[in-house]
């Protein structure tokens, strides 16, 4: 992030704090410090905060340096405005994920039940 964007972001934060004070407490800190809302210095600060807000708009859509080094095939399907998580976490919140690969599938269970049922049926036929 360049120096201009950082300064603009600081001014936007100052403006947001000032608006929060106005909204919650009806107290305009800039007007209090610099001689009222109509004072020249107060008006300059309000103007700079407004310009900082306009300058900060591209930050919403700007790709950050950590994302710029992605190796992407430049095809039509790629959306350059989508953030990509390069290291997704597949773990569960409270511990290791359960391994379900050792469990039998439904079809395997049905076949086993069918086989055991047919064996029991054959045993009953042989006993009679």
TIRO-2110 file (N, C-alpha, C; in Angstrom, 1 decimal):
// TIRO-2110
0.9, -1.2, 0.0, N, 1, A
0.0, 0.0, 0.0, CA, 1, A
0.9, 1.2, 0.0, C, 1, A
0.6, 2.2, -0.9, N, 2, A
1.5, 3.3, -1.0, CA, 2, A
1.3, 4.3, 0.1, C, 2, A
2.1, 5.3, 0.2, N, 3, A
2.1, 6.3, 1.3, CA, 3, A
0.8, 7.1, 1.2, C, 3, A
0.4, 7.4, -0.1, N, 4, A
-0.8, 8.2, -0.3, CA, 4, A
-2.0, 7.5, 0.3, C, 4, A
-2.1, 6.2, 0.0, N, 5, A
-3.3, 5.4, 0.5, CA, 5, A
-3.2, 5.3, 2.0, C, 5, A
-2.1, 5.2, 2.6, N, 6, A
-2.0, 5.2, 4.1, CA, 6, A
-2.4, 6.5, 4.7, C, 6, A
-2.0, 7.6, 4.2, N, 7, A
-2.4, 8.9, 4.7, CA, 7, A
-3.9, 9.1, 4.5, C, 7, A
-4.4, 8.7, 3.3, N, 8, A
-5.8, 8.8, 3.1, CA, 8, A
-6.6, 7.9, 4.1, C, 8, A
-6.1, 6.7, 4.4, N, 9, A
-6.8, 5.8, 5.3, CA, 9, A
-6.8, 6.4, 6.7, C, 9, A
-5.7, 7.0, 7.1, N, 10, A
-5.6, 7.7, 8.4, CA, 10, A
-6.7, 8.8, 8.5, C, 10, A
-6.8, 9.6, 7.5, N, 11, A
-7.7, 10.7, 7.5, CA, 11, A
-9.2, 10.2, 7.5, C, 11, A
-9.4, 9.1, 6.8, N, 12, A
-10.8, 8.5, 6.8, CA, 12, A
-11.1, 8.0, 8.2, C, 12, A
-10.1, 7.4, 8.9, N, 13, A
-10.4, 6.9, 10.2, CA, 13, A
-10.6, 8.1, 11.2, C, 13, A
-9.9, 9.1, 11.0, N, 14, A
-10.1, 10.3, 11.8, CA, 14, A
-11.6, 10.9, 11.6, C, 14, A
-11.9, 10.9, 10.3, N, 15, A
-13.3, 11.3, 10.0, CA, 15, A
-14.4, 10.4, 10.5, C, 15, A
-14.1, 9.1, 10.5, N, 16, A
-15.1, 8.1, 11.1, CA, 16, A
-15.2, 8.3, 12.6, C, 16, A
-14.1, 8.5, 13.3, N, 17, A
-14.1, 8.8, 14.7, CA, 17, A
-14.9, 10.1, 15.0, C, 17, A
-14.7, 11.1, 14.2, N, 18, A
-15.4, 12.4, 14.4, CA, 18, A
-16.9, 12.2, 14.2, C, 18, A
-17.3, 11.4, 13.1, N, 19, A
-18.7, 11.2, 12.9, CA, 19, A
-19.3, 10.3, 14.0, C, 19, A
-18.5, 9.4, 14.5, N, 20, A
-19.0, 8.6, 15.7, CA, 20, A
-19.3, 9.5, 16.9, C, 20, A
-18.4, 10.4, 17.2, N, 21, A
-18.6, 11.3, 18.3, CA, 21, A
-19.8, 12.2, 18.1, C, 21, A
-20.0, 12.7, 16.8, N, 22, A
-21.2, 13.5, 16.5, CA, 22, A
-22.4, 12.7, 16.7, C, 22, A
-22.4, 11.4, 16.2, N, 23, A
-23.6, 10.6, 16.3, CA, 23, A
-24.0, 10.2, 17.7, C, 23, A
-23.0, 9.8, 18.5, N, 24, A
-23.3, 9.3, 19.8, CA, 24, A
-23.4, 10.4, 20.9, C, 24, A
-22.5, 11.4, 20.8, N, 25, A
-22.5, 12.4, 21.8, CA, 25, A
-22.8, 13.8, 21.4, C, 25, A
-23.1, 14.0, 20.1, N, 26, A
-23.3, 15.4, 19.6, CA, 26, A
-22.2, 16.3, 19.9, C, 26, A
-21.0, 15.7, 19.7, N, 27, A
-19.7, 16.5, 19.9, CA, 27, A
-18.9, 16.4, 18.7, C, 27, A
-18.6, 17.5, 18.0, N, 28, A
-17.8, 17.6, 16.9, CA, 28, A
-16.4, 18.0, 17.3, C, 28, A
-15.5, 17.0, 17.3, N, 29, A
-14.1, 17.2, 17.8, CA, 29, A
-13.3, 18.1, 16.9, C, 29, A
-13.5, 18.0, 15.6, N, 30, A
-12.8, 18.9, 14.7, CA, 30, A
-13.2, 20.4, 14.9, C, 30, A
-14.5, 20.6, 15.0, N, 31, A
-15.0, 22.0, 15.3, CA, 31, A
-14.5, 22.5, 16.7, C, 31, A
-14.5, 21.6, 17.7, N, 32, A
-14.0, 22.0, 19.0, CA, 32, A
-12.5, 22.4, 19.0, C, 32, A
-11.7, 21.6, 18.3, N, 33, A
-10.3, 21.9, 18.3, CA, 33, A
-9.9, 23.1, 17.4, C, 33, A
-10.6, 23.3, 16.3, N, 34, A
-10.2, 24.3, 15.4, CA, 34, A
-11.1, 25.5, 15.2, C, 34, A
-12.0, 25.8, 16.2, N, 35, A
-12.7, 27.0, 16.2, CA, 35, A
-14.1, 27.0, 15.6, C, 35, A
-14.8, 25.9, 15.6, N, 36, A
-16.1, 25.8, 15.0, CA, 36, A
-16.2, 25.3, 13.6, C, 36, A
-17.4, 24.9, 13.2, N, 37, A
-17.6, 24.3, 11.9, CA, 37, A
-17.3, 25.3, 10.7, C, 37, A
-17.5, 26.5, 11.0, N, 38, A
-17.3, 27.5, 9.9, CA, 38, A
-15.9, 28.1, 9.8, C, 38, A
-15.1, 27.7, 10.8, N, 39, A
-13.7, 28.2, 10.8, CA, 39, A
-12.9, 27.6, 9.6, C, 39, A
-12.0, 28.4, 9.1, N, 40, A
-11.3, 28.0, 7.8, CA, 40, A
-10.5, 26.7, 8.0, C, 40, A
-9.8, 26.6, 9.2, N, 41, A
-9.1, 25.4, 9.4, CA, 41, A
-10.0, 24.1, 9.5, C, 41, A
-11.1, 24.3, 10.2, N, 42, A
-12.1, 23.2, 10.3, CA, 42, A
-12.6, 22.8, 8.9, C, 42, A
-12.9, 23.8, 8.1, N, 43, A
-13.3, 23.5, 6.7, CA, 43, A
-12.3, 22.8, 5.9, C, 43, A
-11.0, 23.1, 6.1, N, 44, A
-9.9, 22.5, 5.4, CA, 44, A
-9.8, 21.0, 5.8, C, 44, A
-9.9, 20.8, 7.1, N, 45, A
-9.9, 19.4, 7.6, CA, 45, A
-11.0, 18.6, 7.1, C, 45, A
-12.2, 19.1, 7.1, N, 46, A
-13.4, 18.4, 6.5, CA, 46, A
-13.1, 18.1, 5.0, C, 46, A
-12.6, 19.1, 4.3, N, 47, A
-12.3, 18.9, 2.9, CA, 47, A
-11.3, 17.8, 2.6, C, 47, A
-10.2, 17.8, 3.5, N, 48, A
-9.2, 16.7, 3.3, CA, 48, A
-9.7, 15.3, 3.7, C, 48, A
-10.6, 15.3, 4.7, N, 49, A
-11.2, 14.0, 5.0, CA, 49, A
-12.1, 13.5, 3.9, C, 49, A
-12.8, 14.4, 3.3, N, 50, A
-13.7, 14.0, 2.1, CA, 50, A
-12.8, 13.6, 0.9, C, 50, A
-11.7, 14.3, 0.6, N, 51, A
-10.9, 13.8, -0.4, CA, 51, A
-10.2, 12.5, -0.1, C, 51, A
-9.9, 12.3, 1.1, N, 52, A
-9.3, 11.0, 1.6, CA, 52, A
-10.3, 9.9, 1.3, C, 52, A
-11.5, 10.1, 1.6, N, 53, A
-12.6, 9.1, 1.3, CA, 53, A
-12.6, 8.7, -0.2, C, 53, A
-12.5, 9.8, -1.0, N, 54, A
-12.5, 9.5, -2.5, CA, 54, A
-11.3, 8.7, -2.9, C, 54, A
-10.1, 9.1, -2.3, N, 55, A
-8.9, 8.4, -2.7, CA, 55, A
-8.9, 7.0, -2.2, C, 55, A
-9.5, 6.7, -1.1, N, 56, A
-9.6, 5.4, -0.5, CA, 56, A
-10.5, 4.4, -1.2, C, 56, A
-11.3, 4.9, -2.1, N, 57, A
-12.3, 4.0, -2.8, CA, 57, A
-11.6, 2.8, -3.5, C, 57, A
-10.5, 3.1, -4.2, N, 58, A
-9.8, 2.0, -4.9, CA, 58, A
-9.3, 0.9, -4.0, C, 58, A
-9.1, 1.2, -2.7, N, 59, A
-8.7, 0.1, -1.8, CA, 59, A
-9.7, -1.0, -1.7, C, 59, A
-10.9, -0.7, -2.0, N, 60, A
-12.0, -1.8, -1.9, CA, 60, A
-11.7, -2.8, -3.0, C, 60, A
-11.2, -2.5, -4.1, N, 61, A
-11.1, -3.5, -5.2, CA, 61, A
-9.6, -3.8, -5.6, C, 61, A
-8.7, -3.1, -4.9, N, 62, A
-7.2, -3.3, -5.2, CA, 62, A
-6.8, -4.6, -4.7, C, 62, A
-6.0, -5.4, -5.5, N, 63, A
-5.4, -6.6, -5.1, CA, 63, A
-4.2, -6.3, -4.3, C, 63, A
-4.0, -7.0, -3.2, N, 64, A
-2.9, -6.7, -2.3, CA, 64, A
-1.7, -7.5, -2.8, C, 64, A
-0.5, -7.0, -2.3, N, 65, A
0.7, -7.6, -2.8, CA, 65, A
0.8, -9.1, -2.6, C, 65, A
0.3, -9.6, -1.5, N, 66, A
0.3, -11.0, -1.2, CA, 66, A
-0.4, -11.9, -2.2, C, 66, A
-1.4, -11.3, -2.9, N, 67, A
-2.1, -12.1, -3.9, CA, 67, A
-1.6, -11.9, -5.3, C, 67, A
-0.7, -11.0, -5.5, N, 68, A
-0.3, -10.7, -6.9, CA, 68, A
0.7, -11.8, -7.4, C, 68, A
1.3, -12.6, -6.6, N, 69, A
2.2, -13.6, -7.0, CA, 69, A
1.6, -14.9, -7.4, C, 69, A
0.3, -15.0, -7.5, N, 70, A
-0.4, -16.2, -7.9, CA, 70, A
-0.1, -16.6, -9.3, C, 70, A
0.2, -17.9, -9.5, N, 71, A
0.4, -18.4, -10.9, CA, 71, A
-0.9, -18.8, -11.4, C, 71, A
-1.4, -18.0, -12.4, N, 72, A
-2.7, -18.2, -12.9, CA, 72, A
-2.6, -18.3, -14.4, C, 72, A
-3.3, -19.3, -15.0, N, 73, A
-3.4, -19.3, -16.5, CA, 73, A
-4.3, -18.2, -16.9, C, 73, A
-3.9, -17.4, -17.8, N, 74, A
-4.7, -16.3, -18.2, CA, 74, A
-5.7, -16.7, -19.2, C, 74, A
-6.8, -17.3, -18.7, N, 75, A
-7.9, -17.7, -19.6, CA, 75, A
-9.2, -16.8, -19.3, C, 75, A
-10.2, -17.1, -20.1, N, 76, A
-11.4, -16.3, -20.0, CA, 76, A
-12.2, -16.6, -18.7, C, 76, A
-12.0, -17.8, -18.1, N, 77, A
-12.8, -18.2, -17.0, CA, 77, A
-12.2, -17.6, -15.7, C, 77, A
-11.0, -17.0, -15.7, N, 78, A
-10.4, -16.5, -14.5, CA, 78, A
-11.0, -15.2, -14.1, C, 78, A
-11.4, -15.1, -12.8, N, 79, A
-12.0, -13.9, -12.3, CA, 79, A
-10.9, -13.2, -11.4, C, 79, A
-10.3, -12.1, -11.9, N, 80, A
-9.2, -11.4, -11.2, CA, 80, A
-9.7, -10.7, -10.0, C, 80, A
-11.0, -10.6, -9.7, N, 81, A
-11.4, -9.9, -8.5, CA, 81, A
-11.7, -10.9, -7.4, C, 81, A
-11.5, -12.1, -7.6, N, 82, A
-11.8, -13.1, -6.6, CA, 82, A
-10.5, -13.4, -5.8, C, 82, A
-10.6, -13.4, -4.5, N, 83, A
-9.5, -13.7, -3.6, CA, 83, A
-9.4, -15.3, -3.5, C, 83, A
-8.2, -15.8, -3.7, N, 84, A
-8.0, -17.2, -3.6, CA, 84, A
-7.3, -17.6, -2.3, C, 84, A
-7.9, -18.6, -1.6, N, 85, A
-7.2, -19.0, -0.4, CA, 85, A
-6.2, -20.2, -0.8, C, 85, A
-4.9, -19.9, -0.8, N, 86, A
-4.0, -20.9, -1.2, CA, 86, A
-3.7, -22.0, -0.2, C, 86, A
-4.0, -21.8, 1.0, N, 87, A
-3.8, -22.8, 2.0, CA, 87, A
-5.1, -23.1, 2.8, C, 87, A
-6.1, -23.7, 2.2, N, 88, A
-7.3, -23.9, 3.0, CA, 88, A
-7.1, -24.9, 4.1, C, 88, A
-7.8, -24.8, 5.2, N, 89, A
-7.8, -25.7, 6.3, CA, 89, A
-9.0, -26.6, 6.3, C, 89, A
-8.7, -27.9, 6.1, N, 90, A
-9.8, -28.8, 6.1, CA, 90, A
-10.0, -29.5, 7.4, C, 90, A
-9.3, -29.1, 8.5, N, 91, A
-9.4, -29.6, 9.8, CA, 91, A
-10.7, -29.2, 10.4, C, 91, A
-11.1, -30.0, 11.4, N, 92, A
-12.4, -29.6, 12.2, CA, 92, A
-12.0, -28.7, 13.3, C, 92, A
-13.0, -28.0, 13.8, N, 93, A
-12.8, -27.0, 14.8, CA, 93, A
-12.3, -27.5, 16.1, C, 93, A
-12.7, -28.7, 16.6, N, 94, A
-12.3, -29.2, 17.9, CA, 94, A
-11.4, -30.4, 17.8, C, 94, A
-10.7, -30.6, 16.8, N, 95, A
-9.8, -31.7, 16.7, CA, 95, A
-9.6, -32.2, 15.3, C, 95, A
-9.0, -33.4, 15.3, N, 96, A
-8.8, -34.0, 14.0, CA, 96, A
-10.1, -34.5, 13.3, C, 96, A
-10.1, -34.5, 12.0, N, 97, A
-11.2, -35.0, 11.3, CA, 97, A
-11.3, -36.5, 11.3, C, 97, A
-12.5, -37.0, 11.5, N, 98, A
-12.7, -38.5, 11.5, CA, 98, A
-12.4, -39.1, 10.1, C, 98, A
-11.7, -40.2, 10.1, N, 99, A
-11.4, -40.9, 8.9, CA, 99, A
-12.5, -41.9, 8.6, C, 99, A
-13.3, -41.6, 7.6, N, 100, A
-14.4, -42.4, 7.2, CA, 100, A
-14.1, -43.4, 6.1, C, 100, A
-12.8, -43.5, 5.7, N, 101, A
-12.5, -44.3, 4.6, CA, 101, A
-12.5, -45.8, 5.0, C, 101, A
-12.3, -46.1, 6.3, N, 102, A
-12.3, -47.5, 6.8, CA, 102, A
-13.8, -48.0, 6.9, C, 102, A
-14.8, -47.2, 6.9, N, 103, A
-16.1, -47.7, 7.0, CA, 103, A
-16.6, -48.3, 5.7, C, 103, A
-17.4, -49.3, 5.8, N, 104, A
-18.0, -49.9, 4.6, CA, 104, A
-19.1, -49.1, 4.0, C, 104, A
-19.2, -49.2, 2.7, N, 105, A
-20.3, -48.5, 2.0, CA, 105, A
-21.6, -49.2, 2.2, C, 105, A
-22.6, -48.6, 1.9, N, 106, A
-24.0, -49.1, 2.0, CA, 106, A
-24.1, -50.4, 1.1, C, 106, A
-23.6, -50.3, -0.1, N, 107, A
-23.7, -51.5, -1.0, CA, 107, A
-22.9, -52.7, -0.4, C, 107, A
-21.8, -52.5, 0.2, N, 108, A
-21.0, -53.6, 0.8, CA, 108, A
-21.8, -54.2, 2.0, C, 108, A
-22.5, -53.3, 2.8, N, 109, A
-23.3, -53.8, 3.9, CA, 109, A
-24.5, -54.6, 3.4, C, 109, A
-25.1, -54.2, 2.3, N, 110, A
-26.2, -54.9, 1.8, CA, 110, A
-25.8, -56.3, 1.2, C, 110, A
-24.7, -56.3, 0.5, N, 111, A
-24.2, -57.6, 0.0, CA, 111, A
-23.8, -58.5, 1.2, C, 111, A
-23.2, -58.0, 2.2, N, 112, A
-22.9, -58.9, 3.4, CA, 112, A
-24.1, -59.4, 4.0, C, 112, A
-25.1, -58.6, 4.2, N, 113, A
-26.4, -59.0, 4.8, CA, 113, A
-27.1, -60.0, 3.9, C, 113, A
-27.0, -59.8, 2.6, N, 114, A
-27.6, -60.8, 1.6, CA, 114, A
-26.9, -62.1, 1.7, C, 114, A
-25.6, -62.1, 1.8, N, 115, A
-24.8, -63.3, 1.9, CA, 115, A
-25.1, -64.1, 3.2, C, 115, A
-25.1, -63.3, 4.3, N, 116, A
-25.4, -64.0, 5.5, CA, 116, A
-26.8, -64.5, 5.6, C, 116, A
-27.8, -63.8, 5.0, N, 117, A
-29.2, -64.2, 4.9, CA, 117, A
-29.3, -65.5, 4.1, C, 117, A
-28.6, -65.6, 2.9, N, 118, A
-28.6, -66.8, 2.1, CA, 118, A
-28.0, -67.9, 2.8, C, 118, A
-26.9, -67.7, 3.5, N, 119, A
-26.2, -68.8, 4.3, CA, 119, A
-27.2, -69.4, 5.3, C, 119, A
-27.9, -68.4, 6.1, N, 120, A
-28.8, -68.9, 7.1, CA, 120, A
-30.0, -69.7, 6.5, C, 120, A
-30.4, -69.3, 5.3, N, 121, A
-31.5, -69.9, 4.6, CA, 121, A
-31.1, -71.3, 4.2, C, 121, A
-29.8, -71.4, 3.7, N, 122, A
-29.3, -72.7, 3.3, CA, 122, A
-29.1, -73.7, 4.5, C, 122, A
-28.7, -73.1, 5.7, N, 123, A
-28.6, -73.9, 6.9, CA, 123, A
-29.9, -74.5, 7.3, C, 123, A
-31.0, -73.7, 7.2, N, 124, A
-32.3, -74.1, 7.6, CA, 124, A
-32.8, -75.2, 6.6, C, 124, A
-32.5, -75.1, 5.3, N, 125, A
-32.9, -76.1, 4.4, CA, 125, A
-32.2, -77.4, 4.6, C, 125, A
-30.9, -77.4, 5.0, N, 126, A
-30.1, -78.6, 5.3, CA, 126, A
-30.6, -79.2, 6.6, C, 126, A
-31.0, -78.5, 7.5, N, 127, A
-31.5, -79.1, 8.8, CA, 127, A
-32.8, -79.8, 8.6, C, 127, A
-33.7, -79.4, 7.7, N, 128, A
-35.0, -80.0, 7.5, CA, 128, A
-34.7, -81.3, 6.7, C, 128, A
END
